[in-house]
Amino acid sequence: MNEKCKLFMSGHTACAGCPETIAINNILKASGKNTVVVNVTGCTEIISSQYPKTSWGVHYIHVAFENAGAVASGVDAALKKLNIKGNVIALAGDGGTFDIGLQSLSGMVDRGHNVLYICLDNECYSNTGVQRSSSTPYAAWTTTTPIGKKSIGNQTFKKPIVEMMVAQGIKYAATTSVAYPKDIQNKVKKALSIEGPKFMLIHCPCPIAWRFDPSKTIEIARLAVETGMWVIYEVENGKKTINIQPERKKVEEYLKAQGRFKHLTEKEIEMIQKKVDEDWKDMN
């Protein structure tokens, strides 16, 4: 992909099997060079923009953990004032979206800025040591949700961030996965064709944090979709469409492929299966 897409170049310091570089290549392949990326502190920023080097072939702004939505709003306002046409993409991880940056994201949506906000969701704070975020799945191990006699790991279910954006009246919101690059590209193009705020959530399995072999990143990402643990859908003007309807496999196959879930008993896996079945029924 790097040979075909010079907007995000090799030479970065991403871990082996990193899904975020896959996501970024496909995002920029769809958005093109006339793009401003506003990127919060996190894995993507750390591996790609260490001064004086950069992997970015588009306009790039590194901002604080909490203010991607605010800075992207300012970029949008500046471009309009200068009568310059271009794409504005805010890029953050789940920590900078679900938690620390939620306020500025909500404000961006409320004000109606023409920004595509993309969350690269690896379901924890990978960059700072694999701490729990409100995107971390139920029962997952992290360094702040350890496993023990009185702890199953993370004790809450994933925050419904897409539904929160839809409830706020956003025109377009979508989920996708690094296992489906064409879906990423198509949704980025579609989102950028819509005036106003847009939101995308890209599933990015992290081999370091999730404890699986780095060669299996795409396999794990695809399993998430095939088991119903990750649903690929979009909501446009309030209308929901599920884009991929798999013949669902058992969640056990997905859970047992990751070290962060290795402590789960059959009973606990059955409980998660029941929750996924209920959620899938509600989605349809």
N, C-alpha and C positions, 0 to 999 in steps of 0.2 A: 504493500500500500504506500509506503514512504516514497518509492520510486515514481509513483503515479501522482502523489499528492505532496507537493513541496511546501504546502502551507503549514505543515507540522513536520519538522525534519528529524532525522535520526541524530544520535549523539547525546540524547538526554540520558538521565540516570535512573530510569524506571526499573523496578524489579523485574526479574524474569516472569513472564506470564501476566504482566500488568494489563488489566482490561481498559484502563482509562486512556491509554495511548490509542487503542483500537477505536474507542468511542470518539476521541478528538479527531482522528483522521477522517472518520466518516462524517462528523459534524461539519468540518471545514470543507470536505469534498462537496457537500451540499450547499454550504453558504457562500463559498467563493472568497476571493481575495478582498473584496470590498466589505470587510467585516471588522468590527471592533469587538474584541473579547475582553470582558471585565472578569477577572479571575481572582477568587479569594485565596487566602493562605490555605494550603492543604497539599496532598500528594502531587496533584497536577502542577501546581506552582513550583514546588520544591524541586521536582525532577526536570523541569523544562526552562527555568528562567534564572538560573544562578549567574549573577553578574560576573564577568562581562559577556557570558554566553547566553544564547536563547535558541529554542527550537521553533519559535513562532515566526511564520511568514505573513502574518496579518498584524494589524494594530493591536497591541496587547497592553493591558493595564493590570498590574497586581495591586489588589486592595486588601483591606483588613478582613478578618474572618467574618465579621458581622454585617458588612455594608455593600455587598454586591448589588442588591436591588437599588440602593440609594445612589451609588456611583453610576450604574447603568442608566438610571433615570436622568442623571445630569448629562451623560453623554448623549442620550436621546434629545434632551432639550437643546443642547449645544448644536447638534447637527441640524435640527429644525431651524434654529436661529440663524445659522450660517447658510441655510438652504442647500445642505449637502445630503445626498442620498447614500445610505449605507445600512448594513445590517448591524444591529447591536445585540450581542449575545452575552448574558451573564452566566458564568460557569462556577459551580460550587459543588462540594461534596455533601453528603447527607448531614454531617455535623454543622456545616455552614448554611444549610437550608432548613432542615427539620427543627433545629435548635437555635444556634447562635444568630443566624441570619433571618429567622422567620419574620421578625418585625419589619425589616426593610423590604423583604419580598412582598409582604402584605401591603405595605405602603405603595410600592411600585405598581401593583395590580390595582389598588384603589384609585390611584391617580391616572390610570389608563395609558401608561407609557408604552411606546412601540418597542418593546424589548422581548426577546426570547430568553427566558430563564431556564437553564438546563442543570439538573442535579445529577451528578455522577454518584450513584448510590452503591457504596460498598458495605453499607449496613453497620458501620462503626467508625470511630476515629482512628483509621489505620496509621496515619502519618505520625501521630503522637504516642502510639503504643497500644493500639487496639482497645480503646475504651468504648464503653457502651454509648450509643446515641439513641434517640427516640425512633430511629429506623431499624434498630437491631431486632431481629425476630425473637419470638418467645422461645425460651429455653436455650438460647445460644450462649456459649462461653465467650466472655471477654475478660480483660484484665480487671475490670471493675464489676463484673458479674461472675465471680469464680464459682466453681463447682464444689459442692460439699454435702455433708449429711443434711444440712438444713437449707441448701440452695440448689435449685435446678439450673442455675444460670440466670439469664435475663428473665424477669418475671412479668413483663408486659408485652403486649402485642404491638406490632408496627403501627406508627402513627399514620392515619389515612390522609397523607399530604395532598394527593390529587383531588380527593373529594373536598378537602378544605379549599383548594383553589377554585373548584367548580362552584362551591357554595358562595364564594366571594364574587362570582359572576364573570370569571375569566372566559374569553371567547374560545380558547383552544387549550386543552390539556391532554397529555398523552403519556403512556408508558412504552418503553421498548427495552431492548437488551443487546449487549455486545454480540450475542450469538446470531443476531439478525441484522447485519450491516445495511442491507437494502431498506429495511424498515426504518432504521435510524435516518438514513438519507432522505427517504420519502417524507418522513414526518418533519424533519428540519425544513425541507423545501416548502412543505405545506404551511408550517407555522410561520415562516418568514413571509409568506404571501398574504398573511392576515394582518390587518392593521390593529394595533393595540397590544396589550400584554399577552404572552403565551407561556406555557409551562410544559417542560418535558422531564421525565424521570427515567434515567437509563440504568438498568441493573448491571452492576460491575463486580462480579465475584472476585474477591481478593485472595490469592493463594496464601499469602503470609498470614492474614487475619483469620481466614476461614480454615486454614490448615489442610490444604490439599496440594497435590503435585502441580507445579507451575505449568506443565504441559497440558493440563486438563481444564484450563479456564473456560474455553468455549463449551466443552462437554458439560461442565457444571452449570454454566449459564443456560444451556439448552434444556438440561434436566429440570431446572427451576420452572421453565415454561411447560414442559411436558408433564410435570406432576401437579401443576396448578398452584405451586408455591409462588409463582410470579405470573400475573396475567397481563398480556399485551393488549392494550385497548386505547381508544381515544375518545374524548368528549368534545364535540364541536357545537357551540351554541346550545349547550344543554343536552344534546343527543349523544348517547353512549353507543360505541361500536366496538365489539371485541374483534380484533384483527386476526388473531391466531386461535383456532379452536382445536386443541390437540386431543388425540385419544389418550386420556390421562393415565399416566403410570402412578403407582403407589408412591406416596411421599417418602417412604422408607428408603427408596433408591437414591433420592436426593440427599436426605439427611445423613445416611451412612457413608456417603462419599466425602464427608467433611469432618475434620477433627473437632470442630467447635460443637458438634452434636454427638460425639462418640459416647457420651455418658448416658444417653437416653435409653430408657427401658422400653419394652414392647408396648406396655400400657401407655406410656407417655407419647410414643409415636402414634398409637391409635387415637389418642386425644387430638394430636395435631392434625391427623388425617380427617377427623370429624370436623374440625374447624375449617380446614381447607374446603371440604365438601360443602359445608354450609355457605362459605363465602362465595364459592363458585356458583352455587344455586342462586344466591342473591345477585351476583353479577349478571346472570342470564335472565 
